[in-house]
């Protein structure tokens, strides 16, 4: 791969996930309120109690899929396929109903507070999936993660970068994918990776786009240098 998944930035991401896993696995899927009875406060229980948007039946189907795939992943911690399925199921729930709002004349599109909570599950599953170093990472799942955690999502740039790298390498002749990777890497403060991705994008781009791309990268680098790597939080208006 163009960038080493075992490198410094990746190790930080992988280390962070074990805090989530301690809660998720060691706690017996506490996030889902298992064993909590009527007073359960798990993520999915909270979504159900607060109305997750969409039809009740549809929401329950997505919640059930997350619960099912999470249990399967817990039972097979070394199975990349199981953790990919869990990440995908959680992504589907995060983009359902009131977890995500479309753009209107007065508000931007984005994840609501309830959707952001579900994205915590996506991050957990995705980072564990990467830690297993799958031989052929799923580019469709990677695209979903890149969108959810990048600038059009919650701006968790390190997670977005880890996913966009896979997307770019799967479509290696597409300069736009490397341009997106450069943006994610700049905002993740992985400057060397950002420069590599920007150079790759420029080498692939048509001549008519070079001037615009160079200006875009300069602007992104300047903006990223003034930002932190933290999340911007929710971007929708409801939750």
N, C-alpha and C positions, 0 to 999 in steps of 0.2 A: 504494500500500500504506500501511497505517497507520504503519509505521516504514520509514525509508529504508535499503535494503540497502547503500547506498554510504556510510553514516554511519560515525562513528568506530569503533564496536564492530565493524561489519562489516569495515572496513578492517583491523583487527587480526587478525580471523579469516582474512581472505584473505592477509595477509602471512605468517601462520604456515604456511599450506598450502604455500608454495613451498619451504620446507625439505623437506617430505615429497616434493614433486614432484622436487626435485633428486635424491633417492635413487631414487624410483620410475621416472622417465623418463630422467634423465641416466645412471643406473646400469644401464639396460637391464633393468628389472624385477628388480633384485637381491632384492627382498622375496620373490620366488618362487623364488629359487635358480637362475635361468637361468644356465647356464654354470658352475655350481658343482660338477658331477660328483657323485660319491658322498658328498663331504663337505659338500654344500650345507647352508646354515643359514637359508634363507629362511623366511618366516613359514609358508607352506603346507607346506614340507618338514618343518619342526619339528612342525607339527600332525600330519602323517602319521606321523612317527617316534614321537611321544608318544601316539599313539592318539587321535584327536579325539573319540571317543565315537560312538555309533550304529554302524550297519553300515559296514564298510570300503567297500562299493560306494556307499552313499549319500553318505558323506563325500567320496569321490573325485569324485562327480558335482558336488557343490557346489564343491569345490576347482577342478575343471576349468572350471566356469562363471566363477569369479572370475578365473582366469588368462585365459580367453577375453575376458571383458569388459574386463579391465585392458589387454590388448593392443589391443583396439579403441579404448579411450579414449586410449591413448598415440598411436595412429595418427591420431586425430581430436581434437586438444586443444581445438578450438573447437566441438565438438558436445555440446550440453547433453544430448541423448538418450543419447549414448555414456557420458557420465559418470554419468548417472542409473542406467543399467543396471549399471554397475560398482558403484555404491554399493549398489544393491538386491541384487546378487549377494553382495557382502561381508556385508551384513546377514543374508542367509539363512544364510551359513556361520557367522556369529557366534552365531546362535541355534540351531545344530544340535548335537546330541549333548552331549559334555562341555564344549563351549564355553559352555553355559548350563545352569544347574541349577534345577529347580523347587523351590518352598518345601517344607520338611518340618517336622516338629514341633520340630526342633532347629536348623534353618538357614533363612536367608532365601533367597528366589529371587534369582538374579542371574547375571551373567557371571563366568566363571572367568578365571584368568590367561591361558589360551589364547584365550578369547573376547575378552578386552580387547585382545589383540594384533591380532585380526582387526578390531576396531572402529577401530584406527588407520587401516586401509584405508578403512573407511566414512567416517571424518572427512576423509581426503584427498580422496576422490571427491566427497563432499558439498560441501566448501568450494570445490572447483574448479567444481563445478556452479553454485553460487551466484555465483561470480565471473563466469560467463558471462551472468548476468542473464536467465534464460529468461523468455519472455513470460508463460507460464502454468506456474509451478512445480508439480511433481507433488505433490498433497496426500497421496497414499498413502505415497510415499517419505518425505515430510516427517514423517508420523505415525510411521513406523518409526524415523526418526532421533531424533525428540523422545522417544520411549519409551526408546530405547537410551542416550541421553546425559543424560536427565533424572534426577529423583530415584529412579525405579524402576530406573535403569540405573547408569551409572558417574559420574553427577553432573558431567559436563562442561557446565556451565550455559550458556556462550555458544553452544555448538553446539546444545544443546537449544532455546534461545531462538530461534535463527535458523530452526529447523524449525517450532517451535510457532507462530510468527508466521504462517507459511503455512497451517498447519492451521486456526488461528482465523479467518483471513480467508476461507478456503474454506467455513467453516460459520459465517458471520458473525452468525447469530441465536442461537448457542449460547453462553450465558454461561459455561459450564463450561470451554470452550476458552480463553476470554480469562482466566479465573481461573488456568488452568494456565500461560498465557503470562506472567501477572503473577508467578507463583511463579518461573518460570525466569529472568525478567528481574531480580527481586530478588536471587536467588542469583548471577546473573552480574554483580551490582553495576551494572546499568543502571537506576538508580533512576527516571529520568524516564520511560523506557519502561514500567517496572513500574507506575508510577502511572497512566499512560495506559491500560494494559491492565486494571488494577483498576477504574478508572472505567468503562470499557466494560462489564466484567462486571457491575458494580453497576447500570448503566443497563438491562441486558438481563434481569437476574435477577428472578424473582417476588418480591413483597414478603415472602413468608414466609421467603426465604433471605437477605435483606439483612443482618440482624443477625449471622447466622452468618458470612457472607462477610466483613463488616467485621472481625469478630474474627479470622478466619483470616488476612486480609491483614496485620493488625497483628502477629500472632504470627510470620508469615513474615518480615515486614520486620525485626523484632527479631532473629530467629534469623539471617537473612542478614547483618545488620550485624556479626555476630560471626564470620562464616565467611570463608574465602578463596574464590577462584574456581576453585581447582584441583580435579582429579578426586578422588573418594573411592576410586578403584581398583576392584578386583574386589569383588563382593558375594556370589558363590557360595562353596561350600566346597571345591570340587575344581578341579583344573587340571592 
